[in-house]
Amino acid sequence: MLRLFILLCLLAICSCSIRSAPRYTADSKDSDSESVVRELKERRRASPSRLARVVEGYLGVPYRWGGTTRAGMDCSAFVRTIFRKTYGIELPRTTKQIYRVGRTVSRRQDLKPGDLVFFKNTSSGPGVSHVGIYLSKGSFAHVGVSTGATITPLDHPYFHRRYVGARRVER
């Protein structure tokens, strides 16, 4: 009986210190909320150097089909993670779904840092099968089956032949 009383007292004390999660909106008065809102606004205008820093933090992550963590991820999970951490934008889960987001960038010479670049593996069926993020100077970041997260030139013979196109997601 005494144990039950002590347990109930502890629960009552602990529940008094539980606060609801803060709401992060532009009109929030809490300084923590303001800093989160400010961070999200800054991400929308993220510089190419921020993109490069975020990508650098993921280089070497191994490839794992369907994986979504640093223990292993596939190309679409990599792109989603980099986009979320760089720009605060949530992309769909699969390469084919991501390919429908944003607007087409018609010419390779018009690519800008943060544009999504798409490829097709001839044995993977119809449509796109690989996605990466254009960085600059003709290079893109992606997760390859044999390389893990890496940076590769767009004119690499393997990718040059399989390039499908690019999309720009408005930020």
HUWONOR-V699012 format. One line per field, one symbol per residue. phi: phi as a letter, one per 30 degrees, with the letter a starting at -180 (. if undefined). burial: b if it has 9 or more other C-alpha atoms within 8 Angstrom, else e. A space follows every 10 residues. Layout:
BEGIN
phi->???
burial->???
END
This chain:
BEGIN
phi->.ddddddddd ddddddcdcd ddccbdcdcd dddddddddd ddddcededd edddeedcej eddbeidbbd dlbcdddddd ddddddcicc cddceddddc cicdcdcedc dbejdccbbb ddccididbb bbbdcahicb cacceccida cbdddeedde dcdclbbccd b
burial->eeeeeeeeee eeeeeeeeee eeebeeebee eebbebbeeb ebbbebebeb bbebbeebbe bbbbeebbee ebbbbbbbbb ebbbbbbbbe bebebbbbbe beeebeeeee bebbbbbbbb beeeeeebbb bbbbbeebbb bbbbeebbbb bbebeeeebb ebbbbbbbbe e
END
